[in-house]
Amino acid sequence: MFGFGKKRAIMLTMLTVIALQADTTKIWDFEKMKPGAVPAGWRVSATHPKEPMAVWKVVEVADAPSGKKVLALTRPNDTWFNGGIFNLCYTREIGFKDGEISVKFKANSGRTDQGGGIMWRVQDDDNYYVARFNPLEDNFRFYIVKNGHRHELASADVRLSKGWHTMRIVQHGDRFEGYLDGKKLLSHTDSQLPKRGGAGLWTKADAATSFDDFRVVTDDGKTQK
């Protein structure tokens, strides 16, 4: 039989293992953030940048999915005809490798492009994965942006009504899946970006889009600070 001290040590070890294996969740609903600002720890940038940079900020809207505030790209890059610009707003404070990311989004405007979506395993401005919905094309796609070049990985035709919708990606190893409003529409395997990276939001060209309830769940045992 184990003595009390040994039993206690075994129990503490088991609790430590369980804690390390537990999911870690981080949620941004933007409600405590100052309007006109970008969330602390987030970076506004672009792939193929061209001045002036697109404007991202927290704003109050009447139809926010939760509360009153959302994070929005309110002014796209003025050179709207330059479709090669990818507008980025992301955080490197998250070390995302495996788990899931979801966000509520609303496509507001855009002549060349609309909508947008989630970026993850972000290594830098030129290397990351993207899941995006475009209401002008009625499609939902996975892309990889590697060394600044975008390559399509998977695509599904889908039509959504105007207004707010929910996008979610699930990543395990080199396999990832894409969901819109709870329905799985995409799945793909790719191993080109295997390292942990940041996560955030993405639009293209002149797409002005609002986002809310950005939620990241990591299941790789990496504690988020």
Biotite code that builds the C-alpha atoms (Angstrom):
import biotite.structure as struc

atoms = struc.array([
    struc.Atom([0.000, 0.000, 0.000], chain_id="A", res_id=1, res_name="MET", atom_name="CA", element="C"),
    struc.Atom([1.151, 3.537, -0.739], chain_id="A", res_id=2, res_name="PHE", atom_name="CA", element="C"),
    struc.Atom([1.670, 5.918, 2.149], chain_id="A", res_id=3, res_name="GLY", atom_name="CA", element="C"),
    struc.Atom([-0.217, 9.204, 2.291], chain_id="A", res_id=4, res_name="PHE", atom_name="CA", element="C"),
    struc.Atom([2.772, 11.191, 1.004], chain_id="A", res_id=5, res_name="GLY", atom_name="CA", element="C"),
    struc.Atom([3.289, 8.951, -2.008], chain_id="A", res_id=6, res_name="LYS", atom_name="CA", element="C"),
    struc.Atom([-0.442, 8.945, -2.794], chain_id="A", res_id=7, res_name="LYS", atom_name="CA", element="C"),
    struc.Atom([-0.475, 12.729, -2.674], chain_id="A", res_id=8, res_name="ARG", atom_name="CA", element="C"),
    struc.Atom([2.537, 12.950, -4.989], chain_id="A", res_id=9, res_name="ALA", atom_name="CA", element="C"),
    struc.Atom([0.900, 10.594, -7.513], chain_id="A", res_id=10, res_name="ILE", atom_name="CA", element="C"),
    struc.Atom([-2.334, 12.587, -7.393], chain_id="A", res_id=11, res_name="MET", atom_name="CA", element="C"),
    struc.Atom([-0.515, 15.879, -7.977], chain_id="A", res_id=12, res_name="LEU", atom_name="CA", element="C"),
    struc.Atom([1.350, 14.352, -10.933], chain_id="A", res_id=13, res_name="THR", atom_name="CA", element="C"),
    struc.Atom([-1.908, 13.137, -12.470], chain_id="A", res_id=14, res_name="MET", atom_name="CA", element="C"),
    struc.Atom([-3.529, 16.557, -12.010], chain_id="A", res_id=15, res_name="LEU", atom_name="CA", element="C"),
    struc.Atom([-0.514, 18.214, -13.668], chain_id="A", res_id=16, res_name="THR", atom_name="CA", element="C"),
    struc.Atom([-0.763, 15.877, -16.682], chain_id="A", res_id=17, res_name="VAL", atom_name="CA", element="C"),
    struc.Atom([-4.499, 16.551, -17.000], chain_id="A", res_id=18, res_name="ILE", atom_name="CA", element="C"),
    struc.Atom([-3.902, 20.318, -16.805], chain_id="A", res_id=19, res_name="ALA", atom_name="CA", element="C"),
    struc.Atom([-1.250, 20.165, -19.530], chain_id="A", res_id=20, res_name="LEU", atom_name="CA", element="C"),
    struc.Atom([-3.557, 18.186, -21.787], chain_id="A", res_id=21, res_name="GLN", atom_name="CA", element="C"),
    struc.Atom([-6.581, 20.414, -21.222], chain_id="A", res_id=22, res_name="ALA", atom_name="CA", element="C"),
    struc.Atom([-7.837, 22.787, -23.890], chain_id="A", res_id=23, res_name="ASP", atom_name="CA", element="C"),
    struc.Atom([-6.915, 26.442, -23.511], chain_id="A", res_id=24, res_name="THR", atom_name="CA", element="C"),
    struc.Atom([-9.529, 28.938, -24.684], chain_id="A", res_id=25, res_name="THR", atom_name="CA", element="C"),
    struc.Atom([-9.090, 32.608, -25.517], chain_id="A", res_id=26, res_name="LYS", atom_name="CA", element="C"),
    struc.Atom([-12.040, 34.792, -26.572], chain_id="A", res_id=27, res_name="ILE", atom_name="CA", element="C"),
    struc.Atom([-12.157, 38.354, -27.886], chain_id="A", res_id=28, res_name="TRP", atom_name="CA", element="C"),
    struc.Atom([-15.668, 39.836, -27.867], chain_id="A", res_id=29, res_name="ASP", atom_name="CA", element="C"),
    struc.Atom([-14.202, 43.394, -28.005], chain_id="A", res_id=30, res_name="PHE", atom_name="CA", element="C"),
    struc.Atom([-16.708, 44.707, -25.427], chain_id="A", res_id=31, res_name="GLU", atom_name="CA", element="C"),
    struc.Atom([-14.076, 46.057, -23.009], chain_id="A", res_id=32, res_name="LYS", atom_name="CA", element="C"),
    struc.Atom([-12.018, 47.674, -25.740], chain_id="A", res_id=33, res_name="MET", atom_name="CA", element="C"),
    struc.Atom([-11.943, 51.341, -26.625], chain_id="A", res_id=34, res_name="LYS", atom_name="CA", element="C"),
    struc.Atom([-13.748, 52.280, -29.866], chain_id="A", res_id=35, res_name="PRO", atom_name="CA", element="C"),
    struc.Atom([-11.363, 53.491, -32.532], chain_id="A", res_id=36, res_name="GLY", atom_name="CA", element="C"),
    struc.Atom([-8.499, 51.313, -31.338], chain_id="A", res_id=37, res_name="ALA", atom_name="CA", element="C"),
    struc.Atom([-7.093, 47.925, -32.283], chain_id="A", res_id=38, res_name="VAL", atom_name="CA", element="C"),
    struc.Atom([-7.014, 45.211, -29.578], chain_id="A", res_id=39, res_name="PRO", atom_name="CA", element="C"),
    struc.Atom([-3.828, 45.266, -27.512], chain_id="A", res_id=40, res_name="ALA", atom_name="CA", element="C"),
    struc.Atom([-1.311, 42.776, -28.850], chain_id="A", res_id=41, res_name="GLY", atom_name="CA", element="C"),
    struc.Atom([-2.832, 42.742, -32.350], chain_id="A", res_id=42, res_name="TRP", atom_name="CA", element="C"),
    struc.Atom([-0.943, 43.775, -35.476], chain_id="A", res_id=43, res_name="ARG", atom_name="CA", element="C"),
    struc.Atom([-2.430, 45.566, -38.492], chain_id="A", res_id=44, res_name="VAL", atom_name="CA", element="C"),
    struc.Atom([-0.468, 44.761, -41.624], chain_id="A", res_id=45, res_name="SER", atom_name="CA", element="C"),
    struc.Atom([-0.751, 43.451, -45.167], chain_id="A", res_id=46, res_name="ALA", atom_name="CA", element="C"),
    struc.Atom([0.664, 40.986, -47.641], chain_id="A", res_id=47, res_name="THR", atom_name="CA", element="C"),
    struc.Atom([1.825, 43.022, -50.650], chain_id="A", res_id=48, res_name="HIS", atom_name="CA", element="C"),
    struc.Atom([1.250, 46.294, -48.741], chain_id="A", res_id=49, res_name="PRO", atom_name="CA", element="C"),
    struc.Atom([0.527, 49.515, -50.560], chain_id="A", res_id=50, res_name="LYS", atom_name="CA", element="C"),
    struc.Atom([-0.063, 52.837, -48.856], chain_id="A", res_id=51, res_name="GLU", atom_name="CA", element="C"),
    struc.Atom([-2.333, 53.962, -47.399], chain_id="A", res_id=52, res_name="PRO", atom_name="CA", element="C"),
    struc.Atom([-2.859, 50.899, -45.196], chain_id="A", res_id=53, res_name="MET", atom_name="CA", element="C"),
    struc.Atom([-6.408, 49.669, -44.619], chain_id="A", res_id=54, res_name="ALA", atom_name="CA", element="C"),
    struc.Atom([-7.957, 50.832, -41.323], chain_id="A", res_id=55, res_name="VAL", atom_name="CA", element="C"),
    struc.Atom([-9.013, 48.263, -38.705], chain_id="A", res_id=56, res_name="TRP", atom_name="CA", element="C"),
    struc.Atom([-10.630, 49.348, -35.436], chain_id="A", res_id=57, res_name="LYS", atom_name="CA", element="C"),
    struc.Atom([-13.163, 48.482, -32.754], chain_id="A", res_id=58, res_name="VAL", atom_name="CA", element="C"),
    struc.Atom([-16.522, 50.125, -33.491], chain_id="A", res_id=59, res_name="VAL", atom_name="CA", element="C"),
    struc.Atom([-20.012, 50.089, -32.027], chain_id="A", res_id=60, res_name="GLU", atom_name="CA", element="C"),
    struc.Atom([-22.777, 48.728, -34.259], chain_id="A", res_id=61, res_name="VAL", atom_name="CA", element="C"),
    struc.Atom([-26.464, 48.201, -33.652], chain_id="A", res_id=62, res_name="ALA", atom_name="CA", element="C"),
    struc.Atom([-26.537, 44.615, -34.929], chain_id="A", res_id=63, res_name="ASP", atom_name="CA", element="C"),
    struc.Atom([-23.473, 43.189, -33.160], chain_id="A", res_id=64, res_name="ALA", atom_name="CA", element="C"),
    struc.Atom([-23.965, 39.470, -32.423], chain_id="A", res_id=65, res_name="PRO", atom_name="CA", element="C"),
    struc.Atom([-23.039, 40.003, -28.772], chain_id="A", res_id=66, res_name="SER", atom_name="CA", element="C"),
    struc.Atom([-22.878, 43.306, -26.955], chain_id="A", res_id=67, res_name="GLY", atom_name="CA", element="C"),
    struc.Atom([-22.360, 46.465, -29.012], chain_id="A", res_id=68, res_name="LYS", atom_name="CA", element="C"),
    struc.Atom([-18.752, 46.315, -30.238], chain_id="A", res_id=69, res_name="LYS", atom_name="CA", element="C"),
    struc.Atom([-17.041, 44.528, -33.119], chain_id="A", res_id=70, res_name="VAL", atom_name="CA", element="C"),
    struc.Atom([-13.638, 44.647, -34.810], chain_id="A", res_id=71, res_name="LEU", atom_name="CA", element="C"),
    struc.Atom([-14.021, 45.932, -38.355], chain_id="A", res_id=72, res_name="ALA", atom_name="CA", element="C"),
    struc.Atom([-12.025, 46.860, -41.406], chain_id="A", res_id=73, res_name="LEU", atom_name="CA", element="C"),
    struc.Atom([-13.713, 50.216, -41.849], chain_id="A", res_id=74, res_name="THR", atom_name="CA", element="C"),
    struc.Atom([-11.643, 51.733, -44.650], chain_id="A", res_id=75, res_name="ARG", atom_name="CA", element="C"),
    struc.Atom([-10.070, 49.425, -47.242], chain_id="A", res_id=76, res_name="PRO", atom_name="CA", element="C"),
    struc.Atom([-6.887, 50.304, -49.037], chain_id="A", res_id=77, res_name="ASN", atom_name="CA", element="C"),
    struc.Atom([-7.735, 53.224, -51.337], chain_id="A", res_id=78, res_name="ASP", atom_name="CA", element="C"),
    struc.Atom([-6.337, 51.373, -54.333], chain_id="A", res_id=79, res_name="THR", atom_name="CA", element="C"),
    struc.Atom([-9.388, 49.097, -54.364], chain_id="A", res_id=80, res_name="TRP", atom_name="CA", element="C"),
    struc.Atom([-8.612, 47.895, -57.885], chain_id="A", res_id=81, res_name="PHE", atom_name="CA", element="C"),
    struc.Atom([-5.371, 46.307, -56.682], chain_id="A", res_id=82, res_name="ASN", atom_name="CA", element="C"),
    struc.Atom([-6.740, 42.849, -55.884], chain_id="A", res_id=83, res_name="GLY", atom_name="CA", element="C"),
    struc.Atom([-3.355, 41.531, -54.791], chain_id="A", res_id=84, res_name="GLY", atom_name="CA", element="C"),
    struc.Atom([-3.426, 43.270, -51.397], chain_id="A", res_id=85, res_name="ILE", atom_name="CA", element="C"),
    struc.Atom([-4.320, 41.043, -48.433], chain_id="A", res_id=86, res_name="PHE", atom_name="CA", element="C"),
    struc.Atom([-5.395, 42.994, -45.345], chain_id="A", res_id=87, res_name="ASN", atom_name="CA", element="C"),
    struc.Atom([-4.286, 41.427, -42.047], chain_id="A", res_id=88, res_name="LEU", atom_name="CA", element="C"),
    struc.Atom([-5.156, 41.952, -38.400], chain_id="A", res_id=89, res_name="CYS", atom_name="CA", element="C"),
    struc.Atom([-3.719, 39.266, -36.132], chain_id="A", res_id=90, res_name="TYR", atom_name="CA", element="C"),
    struc.Atom([-2.026, 38.467, -32.856], chain_id="A", res_id=91, res_name="THR", atom_name="CA", element="C"),
    struc.Atom([1.189, 36.572, -32.232], chain_id="A", res_id=92, res_name="ARG", atom_name="CA", element="C"),
    struc.Atom([0.377, 36.305, -28.516], chain_id="A", res_id=93, res_name="GLU", atom_name="CA", element="C"),
    struc.Atom([-1.426, 33.071, -29.352], chain_id="A", res_id=94, res_name="ILE", atom_name="CA", element="C"),
    struc.Atom([0.735, 30.066, -30.122], chain_id="A", res_id=95, res_name="GLY", atom_name="CA", element="C"),
    struc.Atom([-1.745, 28.180, -32.297], chain_id="A", res_id=96, res_name="PHE", atom_name="CA", element="C"),
    struc.Atom([-0.809, 24.846, -33.834], chain_id="A", res_id=97, res_name="LYS", atom_name="CA", element="C"),
    struc.Atom([-3.742, 22.479, -33.217], chain_id="A", res_id=98, res_name="ASP", atom_name="CA", element="C"),
    struc.Atom([-7.275, 23.125, -32.034], chain_id="A", res_id=99, res_name="GLY", atom_name="CA", element="C"),
    struc.Atom([-10.035, 25.293, -33.437], chain_id="A", res_id=100, res_name="GLU", atom_name="CA", element="C"),
    struc.Atom([-10.738, 28.923, -34.241], chain_id="A", res_id=101, res_name="ILE", atom_name="CA", element="C"),
    struc.Atom([-14.141, 30.508, -34.832], chain_id="A", res_id=102, res_name="SER", atom_name="CA", element="C"),
    struc.Atom([-15.445, 33.985, -35.563], chain_id="A", res_id=103, res_name="VAL", atom_name="CA", element="C"),
    struc.Atom([-18.707, 35.710, -36.452], chain_id="A", res_id=104, res_name="LYS", atom_name="CA", element="C"),
    struc.Atom([-18.404, 37.867, -39.557], chain_id="A", res_id=105, res_name="PHE", atom_name="CA", element="C"),
    struc.Atom([-20.458, 40.208, -41.729], chain_id="A", res_id=106, res_name="LYS", atom_name="CA", element="C"),
    struc.Atom([-19.517, 41.309, -45.247], chain_id="A", res_id=107, res_name="ALA", atom_name="CA", element="C"),
    struc.Atom([-20.285, 45.040, -45.442], chain_id="A", res_id=108, res_name="ASN", atom_name="CA", element="C"),
    struc.Atom([-19.015, 46.190, -48.834], chain_id="A", res_id=109, res_name="SER", atom_name="CA", element="C"),
    struc.Atom([-16.525, 45.761, -51.644], chain_id="A", res_id=110, res_name="GLY", atom_name="CA", element="C"),
    struc.Atom([-16.538, 46.018, -55.435], chain_id="A", res_id=111, res_name="ARG", atom_name="CA", element="C"),
    struc.Atom([-13.536, 43.819, -56.205], chain_id="A", res_id=112, res_name="THR", atom_name="CA", element="C"),
    struc.Atom([-13.827, 41.541, -53.187], chain_id="A", res_id=113, res_name="ASP", atom_name="CA", element="C"),
    struc.Atom([-16.054, 41.000, -50.157], chain_id="A", res_id=114, res_name="GLN", atom_name="CA", element="C"),
    struc.Atom([-16.076, 38.957, -47.000], chain_id="A", res_id=115, res_name="GLY", atom_name="CA", element="C"),
    struc.Atom([-12.949, 37.458, -45.534], chain_id="A", res_id=116, res_name="GLY", atom_name="CA", element="C"),
    struc.Atom([-12.189, 35.096, -42.702], chain_id="A", res_id=117, res_name="GLY", atom_name="CA", element="C"),
    struc.Atom([-9.661, 33.433, -40.421], chain_id="A", res_id=118, res_name="ILE", atom_name="CA", element="C"),
    struc.Atom([-5.886, 33.234, -40.718], chain_id="A", res_id=119, res_name="MET", atom_name="CA", element="C"),
    struc.Atom([-3.870, 30.811, -38.585], chain_id="A", res_id=120, res_name="TRP", atom_name="CA", element="C"),
    struc.Atom([-0.417, 29.325, -38.022], chain_id="A", res_id=121, res_name="ARG", atom_name="CA", element="C"),
    struc.Atom([0.748, 32.813, -38.963], chain_id="A", res_id=122, res_name="VAL", atom_name="CA", element="C"),
    struc.Atom([4.534, 32.875, -39.219], chain_id="A", res_id=123, res_name="GLN", atom_name="CA", element="C"),
    struc.Atom([4.705, 36.441, -40.554], chain_id="A", res_id=124, res_name="ASP", atom_name="CA", element="C"),
    struc.Atom([2.892, 38.714, -43.019], chain_id="A", res_id=125, res_name="ASP", atom_name="CA", element="C"),
    struc.Atom([3.770, 36.438, -45.940], chain_id="A", res_id=126, res_name="ASP", atom_name="CA", element="C"),
    struc.Atom([3.271, 32.926, -44.519], chain_id="A", res_id=127, res_name="ASN", atom_name="CA", element="C"),
    struc.Atom([-0.025, 31.597, -43.110], chain_id="A", res_id=128, res_name="TYR", atom_name="CA", element="C"),
    struc.Atom([-3.192, 29.599, -43.783], chain_id="A", res_id=129, res_name="TYR", atom_name="CA", element="C"),
    struc.Atom([-6.519, 31.291, -44.652], chain_id="A", res_id=130, res_name="VAL", atom_name="CA", element="C"),
    struc.Atom([-10.172, 30.253, -44.644], chain_id="A", res_id=131, res_name="ALA", atom_name="CA", element="C"),
    struc.Atom([-12.376, 32.846, -46.319], chain_id="A", res_id=132, res_name="ARG", atom_name="CA", element="C"),
    struc.Atom([-15.928, 33.295, -47.632], chain_id="A", res_id=133, res_name="PHE", atom_name="CA", element="C"),
    struc.Atom([-16.638, 35.627, -50.566], chain_id="A", res_id=134, res_name="ASN", atom_name="CA", element="C"),
    struc.Atom([-20.309, 36.538, -51.185], chain_id="A", res_id=135, res_name="PRO", atom_name="CA", element="C"),
    struc.Atom([-19.471, 37.994, -54.604], chain_id="A", res_id=136, res_name="LEU", atom_name="CA", element="C"),
    struc.Atom([-18.318, 34.541, -55.731], chain_id="A", res_id=137, res_name="GLU", atom_name="CA", element="C"),
    struc.Atom([-20.548, 32.438, -53.433], chain_id="A", res_id=138, res_name="ASP", atom_name="CA", element="C"),
    struc.Atom([-17.629, 30.274, -52.334], chain_id="A", res_id=139, res_name="ASN", atom_name="CA", element="C"),
    struc.Atom([-15.752, 29.212, -49.217], chain_id="A", res_id=140, res_name="PHE", atom_name="CA", element="C"),
    struc.Atom([-12.061, 28.414, -49.655], chain_id="A", res_id=141, res_name="ARG", atom_name="CA", element="C"),
    struc.Atom([-8.846, 27.343, -47.978], chain_id="A", res_id=142, res_name="PHE", atom_name="CA", element="C"),
    struc.Atom([-5.637, 29.022, -49.085], chain_id="A", res_id=143, res_name="TYR", atom_name="CA", element="C"),
    struc.Atom([-2.008, 28.923, -48.111], chain_id="A", res_id=144, res_name="ILE", atom_name="CA", element="C"),
    struc.Atom([0.020, 32.112, -48.435], chain_id="A", res_id=145, res_name="VAL", atom_name="CA", element="C"),
    struc.Atom([3.667, 31.118, -48.650], chain_id="A", res_id=146, res_name="LYS", atom_name="CA", element="C"),
    struc.Atom([6.444, 33.606, -49.250], chain_id="A", res_id=147, res_name="ASN", atom_name="CA", element="C"),
    struc.Atom([3.754, 36.109, -50.203], chain_id="A", res_id=148, res_name="GLY", atom_name="CA", element="C"),
    struc.Atom([2.167, 33.899, -52.886], chain_id="A", res_id=149, res_name="HIS", atom_name="CA", element="C"),
    struc.Atom([-1.394, 32.638, -52.401], chain_id="A", res_id=150, res_name="ARG", atom_name="CA", element="C"),
    struc.Atom([-2.359, 29.131, -53.498], chain_id="A", res_id=151, res_name="HIS", atom_name="CA", element="C"),
    struc.Atom([-5.862, 27.655, -53.356], chain_id="A", res_id=152, res_name="GLU", atom_name="CA", element="C"),
    struc.Atom([-6.087, 24.411, -51.383], chain_id="A", res_id=153, res_name="LEU", atom_name="CA", element="C"),
    struc.Atom([-9.820, 23.598, -51.352], chain_id="A", res_id=154, res_name="ALA", atom_name="CA", element="C"),
    struc.Atom([-13.102, 25.226, -52.407], chain_id="A", res_id=155, res_name="SER", atom_name="CA", element="C"),
    struc.Atom([-16.844, 24.758, -51.891], chain_id="A", res_id=156, res_name="ALA", atom_name="CA", element="C"),
    struc.Atom([-19.720, 26.608, -53.526], chain_id="A", res_id=157, res_name="ASP", atom_name="CA", element="C"),
    struc.Atom([-22.107, 28.064, -50.950], chain_id="A", res_id=158, res_name="VAL", atom_name="CA", element="C"),
    struc.Atom([-24.575, 30.933, -50.849], chain_id="A", res_id=159, res_name="ARG", atom_name="CA", element="C"),
    struc.Atom([-25.251, 32.781, -47.599], chain_id="A", res_id=160, res_name="LEU", atom_name="CA", element="C"),
    struc.Atom([-27.851, 35.389, -46.769], chain_id="A", res_id=161, res_name="SER", atom_name="CA", element="C"),
    struc.Atom([-26.758, 38.928, -45.954], chain_id="A", res_id=162, res_name="LYS", atom_name="CA", element="C"),
    struc.Atom([-25.840, 39.586, -42.354], chain_id="A", res_id=163, res_name="GLY", atom_name="CA", element="C"),
    struc.Atom([-23.873, 37.761, -39.679], chain_id="A", res_id=164, res_name="TRP", atom_name="CA", element="C"),
    struc.Atom([-22.552, 34.226, -40.046], chain_id="A", res_id=165, res_name="HIS", atom_name="CA", element="C"),
    struc.Atom([-20.134, 31.982, -38.148], chain_id="A", res_id=166, res_name="THR", atom_name="CA", element="C"),
    struc.Atom([-16.914, 30.534, -39.569], chain_id="A", res_id=167, res_name="MET", atom_name="CA", element="C"),
    struc.Atom([-14.873, 27.844, -37.821], chain_id="A", res_id=168, res_name="ARG", atom_name="CA", element="C"),
    struc.Atom([-11.709, 25.944, -38.650], chain_id="A", res_id=169, res_name="ILE", atom_name="CA", element="C"),
    struc.Atom([-10.485, 22.802, -36.900], chain_id="A", res_id=170, res_name="VAL", atom_name="CA", element="C"),
    struc.Atom([-6.806, 21.808, -37.181], chain_id="A", res_id=171, res_name="GLN", atom_name="CA", element="C"),
    struc.Atom([-5.175, 18.536, -36.084], chain_id="A", res_id=172, res_name="HIS", atom_name="CA", element="C"),
    struc.Atom([-1.683, 17.776, -37.359], chain_id="A", res_id=173, res_name="GLY", atom_name="CA", element="C"),
    struc.Atom([-1.675, 18.438, -41.097], chain_id="A", res_id=174, res_name="ASP", atom_name="CA", element="C"),
    struc.Atom([-5.460, 17.977, -41.445], chain_id="A", res_id=175, res_name="ARG", atom_name="CA", element="C"),
    struc.Atom([-7.918, 20.876, -41.241], chain_id="A", res_id=176, res_name="PHE", atom_name="CA", element="C"),
    struc.Atom([-11.660, 21.358, -41.741], chain_id="A", res_id=177, res_name="GLU", atom_name="CA", element="C"),
    struc.Atom([-13.794, 24.396, -42.475], chain_id="A", res_id=178, res_name="GLY", atom_name="CA", element="C"),
    struc.Atom([-17.341, 25.119, -41.266], chain_id="A", res_id=179, res_name="TYR", atom_name="CA", element="C"),
    struc.Atom([-19.915, 27.813, -42.031], chain_id="A", res_id=180, res_name="LEU", atom_name="CA", element="C"),
    struc.Atom([-22.841, 28.164, -39.620], chain_id="A", res_id=181, res_name="ASP", atom_name="CA", element="C"),
    struc.Atom([-22.045, 24.737, -38.181], chain_id="A", res_id=182, res_name="GLY", atom_name="CA", element="C"),
    struc.Atom([-21.935, 22.879, -41.499], chain_id="A", res_id=183, res_name="LYS", atom_name="CA", element="C"),
    struc.Atom([-18.665, 21.259, -42.590], chain_id="A", res_id=184, res_name="LYS", atom_name="CA", element="C"),
    struc.Atom([-17.916, 22.325, -46.153], chain_id="A", res_id=185, res_name="LEU", atom_name="CA", element="C"),
    struc.Atom([-14.150, 21.913, -46.503], chain_id="A", res_id=186, res_name="LEU", atom_name="CA", element="C"),
    struc.Atom([-11.449, 19.447, -45.494], chain_id="A", res_id=187, res_name="SER", atom_name="CA", element="C"),
    struc.Atom([-7.848, 19.315, -46.619], chain_id="A", res_id=188, res_name="HIS", atom_name="CA", element="C"),
    struc.Atom([-4.427, 17.955, -45.745], chain_id="A", res_id=189, res_name="THR", atom_name="CA", element="C"),
    struc.Atom([-1.327, 20.139, -46.025], chain_id="A", res_id=190, res_name="ASP", atom_name="CA", element="C"),
    struc.Atom([2.032, 20.062, -44.240], chain_id="A", res_id=191, res_name="SER", atom_name="CA", element="C"),
    struc.Atom([3.736, 23.154, -45.627], chain_id="A", res_id=192, res_name="GLN", atom_name="CA", element="C"),
    struc.Atom([3.301, 25.228, -42.444], chain_id="A", res_id=193, res_name="LEU", atom_name="CA", element="C"),
    struc.Atom([3.800, 22.774, -39.566], chain_id="A", res_id=194, res_name="PRO", atom_name="CA", element="C"),
    struc.Atom([4.939, 25.254, -36.903], chain_id="A", res_id=195, res_name="LYS", atom_name="CA", element="C"),
    struc.Atom([2.953, 27.030, -34.234], chain_id="A", res_id=196, res_name="ARG", atom_name="CA", element="C"),
    struc.Atom([1.983, 30.570, -35.206], chain_id="A", res_id=197, res_name="GLY", atom_name="CA", element="C"),
    struc.Atom([-0.349, 33.479, -34.660], chain_id="A", res_id=198, res_name="GLY", atom_name="CA", element="C"),
    struc.Atom([-4.048, 33.772, -35.497], chain_id="A", res_id=199, res_name="ALA", atom_name="CA", element="C"),
    struc.Atom([-6.319, 36.536, -36.683], chain_id="A", res_id=200, res_name="GLY", atom_name="CA", element="C"),
    struc.Atom([-8.492, 38.003, -39.411], chain_id="A", res_id=201, res_name="LEU", atom_name="CA", element="C"),
    struc.Atom([-8.062, 38.490, -43.152], chain_id="A", res_id=202, res_name="TRP", atom_name="CA", element="C"),
    struc.Atom([-9.711, 40.323, -46.039], chain_id="A", res_id=203, res_name="THR", atom_name="CA", element="C"),
    struc.Atom([-8.654, 41.015, -49.600], chain_id="A", res_id=204, res_name="LYS", atom_name="CA", element="C"),
    struc.Atom([-8.469, 44.191, -51.677], chain_id="A", res_id=205, res_name="ALA", atom_name="CA", element="C"),
    struc.Atom([-11.461, 46.495, -50.944], chain_id="A", res_id=206, res_name="ASP", atom_name="CA", element="C"),
    struc.Atom([-13.458, 44.075, -48.774], chain_id="A", res_id=207, res_name="ALA", atom_name="CA", element="C"),
    struc.Atom([-14.812, 45.908, -45.705], chain_id="A", res_id=208, res_name="ALA", atom_name="CA", element="C"),
    struc.Atom([-15.900, 43.356, -43.112], chain_id="A", res_id=209, res_name="THR", atom_name="CA", element="C"),
    struc.Atom([-16.946, 43.241, -39.448], chain_id="A", res_id=210, res_name="SER", atom_name="CA", element="C"),
    struc.Atom([-15.916, 40.498, -37.005], chain_id="A", res_id=211, res_name="PHE", atom_name="CA", element="C"),
    struc.Atom([-17.057, 39.529, -33.518], chain_id="A", res_id=212, res_name="ASP", atom_name="CA", element="C"),
    struc.Atom([-16.528, 36.802, -30.906], chain_id="A", res_id=213, res_name="ASP", atom_name="CA", element="C"),
    struc.Atom([-13.117, 35.646, -32.132], chain_id="A", res_id=214, res_name="PHE", atom_name="CA", element="C"),
    struc.Atom([-12.487, 32.395, -30.247], chain_id="A", res_id=215, res_name="ARG", atom_name="CA", element="C"),
    struc.Atom([-9.312, 30.302, -30.190], chain_id="A", res_id=216, res_name="VAL", atom_name="CA", element="C"),
    struc.Atom([-9.063, 26.878, -28.541], chain_id="A", res_id=217, res_name="VAL", atom_name="CA", element="C"),
    struc.Atom([-5.660, 25.216, -28.466], chain_id="A", res_id=218, res_name="THR", atom_name="CA", element="C"),
    struc.Atom([-5.445, 21.504, -27.688], chain_id="A", res_id=219, res_name="ASP", atom_name="CA", element="C"),
    struc.Atom([-1.698, 20.966, -27.971], chain_id="A", res_id=220, res_name="ASP", atom_name="CA", element="C"),
    struc.Atom([-0.887, 21.522, -24.325], chain_id="A", res_id=221, res_name="GLY", atom_name="CA", element="C"),
    struc.Atom([0.588, 24.972, -24.872], chain_id="A", res_id=222, res_name="LYS", atom_name="CA", element="C"),
    struc.Atom([-0.511, 27.344, -22.113], chain_id="A", res_id=223, res_name="THR", atom_name="CA", element="C"),
    struc.Atom([-1.703, 30.734, -23.320], chain_id="A", res_id=224, res_name="GLN", atom_name="CA", element="C"),
    struc.Atom([-0.624, 33.811, -21.365], chain_id="A", res_id=225, res_name="LYS", atom_name="CA", element="C"),
])
